[in-house]
Amino acid sequence: MAIAAWQQILDQYGTARGPRKPPLASHEITARDTTSGKRFVKRKRMSQEERHLQILRAASKIIAVKGYWGMSLQDISDEIGITEAALYHYIDSKEDLLRMVLAEGYDTTEANEFAALSASAVDGDGHRVYCYPRYCLNTVLYNMQRPEMVQLSCVLGSEALNPDHPAHRFFTGRHMRLWEMVGSMNWLLPHGMTNERFFDLYTLAQSAIDGLQARWLGDASIDLLEEWVRFSDVIFPRATWEGYADPSEIAVGDGRRLLPHTLQGLG
């Protein structure tokens, strides 16, 4: 992907150095360690907010390893150094704890804002428009910095295929919930794009991100960011997406009206 802004991100955050290495043989692959380095300060006296955050982080760590079914509230208590009885001062039940992790730990406002902010530009009329390829890159970059939460999502997502799982509806509905947000944004898109085609593109990109992140967890040799940039060359070919992939490609100072290049304008 010949975008200078993307190369700067690779240089800053990518882990691979030098020419691309060949894939490892199956017997050489080692899974990524996402949780063993996490340690909690086991202080008895904490504010309500501090304890809430500590419980959230401990639950995320343990669920990422054991899943919801394998986790016990005693696990959480042991991790943060309080009794299980004391834990009930902060949560009502194991299912309540899971809801807290899903609502506050994974699909957060912070994650959405990180993905969207540097993927946007303001046109000559003051309309903010967004570049979808850069949005996807930002999503990968954000998740690369929270591997434990990516693992938690993979583990819970698999468990939640069971209709009896308390997170079943959360995960089965997640794709469309995210689309409701994505579909409402002013995306700068190539000519010929329709709402239906963009939904298919969104589905393809999100599925590719999920699949690549799962491979990244299972193979510590993978540079997630570099792999995604290569994927982007296939999903967003330059012949089609040049000028639409990144805000750095938009000459915002020339007063152009960009809204006609969004779905609202193209439709």
Phi, psi and omega per residue, in radians:
M1 nan 1.918 -3.035
A2 -1.482 1.101 3.097
I3 -2.114 2.074 -3.046
A4 -1.026 -0.690 -3.125
A5 -1.088 -0.617 -3.140
W6 -1.250 -0.657 3.108
Q7 -1.115 -0.642 3.095
Q8 -1.107 -0.690 3.103
I9 -1.142 -0.742 3.094
L10 -1.064 -0.752 -3.132
D11 -1.122 -0.594 -3.098
Q12 -1.444 -0.697 -2.984
Y13 -2.002 -0.288 -3.120
G14 -1.186 2.626 -3.133
T15 -1.776 -0.343 -3.137
A16 -1.386 2.507 3.097
R17 -2.302 2.480 3.125
G18 1.425 -2.959 -3.110
P19 -1.133 2.751 -3.132
R20 -1.070 2.318 3.141
K21 -1.578 2.611 3.099
P22 -1.180 2.667 3.118
P23 -1.044 2.586 3.100
L24 -1.276 2.659 2.987
A25 -1.202 2.739 -3.036
S26 -0.992 -0.628 -3.098
H27 -1.358 -0.142 -3.123
E28 -1.690 -0.172 -3.023
I29 -1.348 2.354 3.082
T30 -2.131 2.319 3.138
A31 -1.191 2.650 3.135
R32 -1.299 2.361 3.098
D33 -1.577 1.959 -3.051
T34 -1.838 -0.202 -2.965
T35 -2.240 -0.346 -2.974
S36 -1.166 -0.413 -3.136
G37 -1.444 -0.078 -3.106
K38 -1.391 2.213 3.094
R39 -2.290 2.489 -3.113
F40 -1.989 2.374 3.061
V41 -1.337 2.045 -3.022
K42 -1.624 1.267 3.112
R43 -1.669 2.382 -3.118
K44 -1.292 -0.698 -3.051
R45 -1.705 1.898 3.118
M46 -2.421 2.695 3.054
S47 -1.211 2.862 3.119
Q48 -0.992 -0.761 -3.116
E49 -1.162 -0.749 3.121
E50 -1.094 -0.757 -3.140
R51 -1.161 -0.694 3.105
H52 -1.016 -0.811 -3.136
L53 -1.143 -0.674 3.117
Q54 -1.117 -0.740 3.107
I55 -1.113 -0.743 3.130
L56 -1.042 -0.798 -3.116
R57 -1.194 -0.709 3.125
A58 -1.132 -0.756 3.132
A59 -1.113 -0.708 3.122
S60 -1.069 -0.759 3.138
K61 -1.089 -0.820 -3.045
I62 -1.263 -0.699 3.105
I63 -1.133 -0.629 3.120
A64 -1.060 -0.503 -3.118
V65 -1.647 -0.821 -3.000
K66 -1.764 -0.251 -3.014
G67 1.348 3.012 3.133
Y68 -1.177 -0.783 -3.089
W69 -1.122 -0.598 -3.093
G70 -1.470 -0.293 -3.122
M71 -1.376 2.499 2.982
S72 -2.146 2.757 3.084
L73 -1.168 -0.434 3.057
Q74 -1.148 -0.608 3.062
D75 -1.008 -0.788 -3.121
I76 -1.143 -0.776 -3.138
S77 -1.052 -0.786 -3.141
D78 -1.115 -0.647 -3.090
E79 -1.143 -0.650 -3.050
I80 -1.847 -0.034 3.001
G81 1.428 0.595 3.025
I82 -2.263 2.962 3.115
T83 -1.385 2.796 3.089
E84 -1.124 -0.615 3.097
A85 -1.072 -0.700 3.130
A86 -1.172 -0.557 3.139
L87 -1.063 -0.566 -3.122
Y88 -1.235 -0.112 3.008
H89 -1.283 -0.316 -3.034
Y90 -1.973 -0.391 3.123
I91 -2.360 2.790 3.132
D92 -1.619 -0.532 -3.044
S93 -2.902 3.026 3.054
K94 -1.072 -0.716 3.123
E95 -1.170 -0.613 3.071
D96 -1.103 -0.697 3.103
L97 -1.104 -0.721 3.108
L98 -1.088 -0.765 3.117
R99 -1.045 -0.674 3.128
M100 -1.116 -0.757 -3.137
V101 -1.104 -0.771 -3.110
L102 -1.186 -0.715 -3.069
A103 -1.331 -0.644 -3.007
E104 -1.881 -0.269 -3.015
G105 -1.804 -0.558 -3.008
Y106 -1.935 -1.290 -3.119
D107 -1.416 1.364 -3.024
T108 -1.747 2.784 3.030
T109 -1.068 -0.660 3.139
E110 -1.043 -0.759 3.138
A111 -1.103 -0.754 -3.132
N112 -1.156 -0.717 3.135
E113 -1.162 -0.682 3.109
F114 -1.066 -0.779 -3.109
A115 -1.159 -0.617 -2.997
A116 -1.542 -0.632 -2.911
L117 -1.048 -0.971 -3.084
S118 -1.434 0.083 3.043
A119 -1.720 0.171 -3.020
S120 -2.077 2.796 3.033
A121 -2.547 2.756 3.122
V122 -1.941 2.233 -3.080
D123 -1.492 -3.060 -3.072
G124 -1.129 -0.365 3.111
D125 -1.653 0.051 3.139
G126 1.510 0.148 3.101
H127 -1.457 2.356 3.073
R128 -1.569 2.217 3.106
V129 -2.126 2.781 -3.025
Y130 -2.207 2.576 3.108
C131 -1.823 1.996 -3.019
Y132 -1.162 -0.721 3.092
P133 -1.005 -0.698 3.118
R134 -1.220 -0.633 3.073
Y135 -1.011 -0.776 3.116
C136 -1.129 -0.739 3.100
L137 -1.045 -0.749 3.131
N138 -1.119 -0.652 3.091
T139 -1.054 -0.803 3.113
V140 -1.103 -0.764 -3.133
L141 -1.069 -0.740 3.136
Y142 -1.135 -0.792 -3.114
N143 -1.202 -0.514 3.104
M144 -1.054 -0.464 -3.111
Q145 -1.586 0.020 3.091
R146 -2.423 1.097 -3.069
P147 -1.050 -0.538 3.135
E148 -1.083 -0.692 -3.141
M149 -1.267 -0.556 3.065
V150 -1.138 -0.743 3.104
Q151 -1.123 -0.721 3.104
L152 -1.009 -0.755 -3.134
S153 -1.133 -0.708 3.131
C154 -1.125 -0.786 -3.104
V155 -1.169 -0.853 -3.126
L156 -1.160 -0.681 -3.139
G157 -1.056 -0.657 3.099
S158 -1.220 -0.796 3.111
E159 -1.033 -0.708 -2.994
A160 -1.306 -0.009 2.975
L161 -1.094 -0.428 3.064
N162 -1.268 2.100 -3.115
P163 -1.028 -0.336 3.137
D164 -1.465 -0.132 -3.127
H165 -1.248 2.404 -3.116
P166 -1.131 -0.296 3.105
A167 -1.747 0.184 -3.066
H168 -1.004 -0.887 -3.096
R169 -1.212 -0.551 3.102
F170 -1.055 -0.830 -3.063
F171 -1.390 -0.637 3.115
T172 -1.190 -0.484 -3.137
G173 -1.681 -0.056 -3.009
R174 -1.118 -0.718 -3.090
H175 -1.049 -0.771 -3.116
M176 -1.333 -0.536 3.066
R177 -1.110 -0.758 3.115
L178 -1.155 -0.648 3.121
W179 -1.114 -0.632 3.112
E180 -1.010 -0.651 3.092
M181 -1.323 -0.865 -3.100
V182 -1.078 -0.766 -3.096
G183 -1.166 -0.271 -3.138
S184 -1.599 -0.091 -3.065
M185 -1.588 2.704 3.135
N186 -1.492 1.618 -3.117
W187 -1.552 2.330 3.041
L188 -1.385 2.001 -2.945
L189 -2.262 2.629 3.102
P190 -1.122 2.738 3.123
H191 -1.044 2.450 3.103
G192 1.695 -0.154 3.131
M193 -1.276 2.388 3.059
T194 -2.055 2.949 3.121
N195 -1.071 -0.692 3.131
E196 -1.142 -0.761 3.133
R197 -1.173 -0.630 3.127
F198 -1.208 -0.634 3.060
F199 -1.085 -0.724 3.092
D200 -1.114 -0.699 3.112
L201 -1.130 -0.765 3.072
Y202 -1.012 -0.788 -3.141
T203 -1.099 -0.756 3.121
L204 -1.095 -0.824 -3.099
A205 -1.125 -0.763 3.138
Q206 -1.143 -0.676 3.110
S207 -1.150 -0.684 3.111
A208 -1.147 -0.713 3.105
I209 -1.090 -0.823 -3.137
D210 -1.065 -0.779 -3.129
G211 -1.156 -0.730 3.134
L212 -1.150 -0.696 3.126
Q213 -1.117 -0.632 3.082
A214 -1.134 -0.730 3.081
R215 -1.110 -0.690 3.137
W216 -1.087 -0.699 3.081
L217 -1.140 -0.640 -3.075
G218 -1.473 -0.178 -3.103
D219 -2.437 1.783 -3.061
A220 -1.166 -0.183 -3.133
S221 -1.450 -0.196 -3.067
I222 -1.380 2.311 2.968
D223 -1.593 1.816 -3.027
L224 -1.014 -0.769 -3.066
L225 -1.174 -0.798 -3.141
E226 -1.113 -0.719 3.106
E227 -1.068 -0.740 -3.102
W228 -1.170 -0.650 3.100
V229 -1.058 -0.685 3.085
R230 -1.175 -0.714 3.069
F231 -1.022 -0.694 -3.106
S232 -1.072 -0.577 3.091
D233 -1.054 -0.517 -3.135
V234 -1.509 -0.776 -3.066
I235 -1.307 -0.636 -3.123
F236 -2.137 1.274 -3.074
P237 -1.048 2.454 -3.063
R238 -1.077 -0.572 -3.133
A239 -1.030 -0.502 -3.130
T240 -1.721 -0.674 -2.930
W241 -1.781 0.016 3.128
E242 -1.068 2.239 -3.078
G243 1.612 -0.146 -3.106
Y244 -2.143 -0.081 -2.965
A245 -1.495 -0.521 -3.011
D246 -2.606 2.507 3.132
P247 -1.019 -0.456 3.137
S248 -1.144 -0.290 3.111
E249 -1.505 -0.070 -3.081
I250 -1.798 2.172 3.083
A251 -1.462 1.501 -2.998
V252 -1.209 -0.309 -3.083
G253 -1.430 -0.091 -3.065
D254 -1.561 0.065 3.059
G255 1.317 0.271 -3.110
R256 -1.148 2.598 3.005
R257 -1.614 2.077 -3.055
L258 -1.778 -0.276 -3.114
L259 -1.001 -0.607 3.090
P260 -1.090 -0.276 3.126
H261 -1.668 0.149 3.053
T262 -1.705 3.041 3.125
L263 -1.030 -0.628 3.135
Q264 -1.093 -0.707 -3.139
G265 -1.371 -0.692 -3.122
L266 -1.209 -0.498 -3.129
G267 -1.325 nan nan
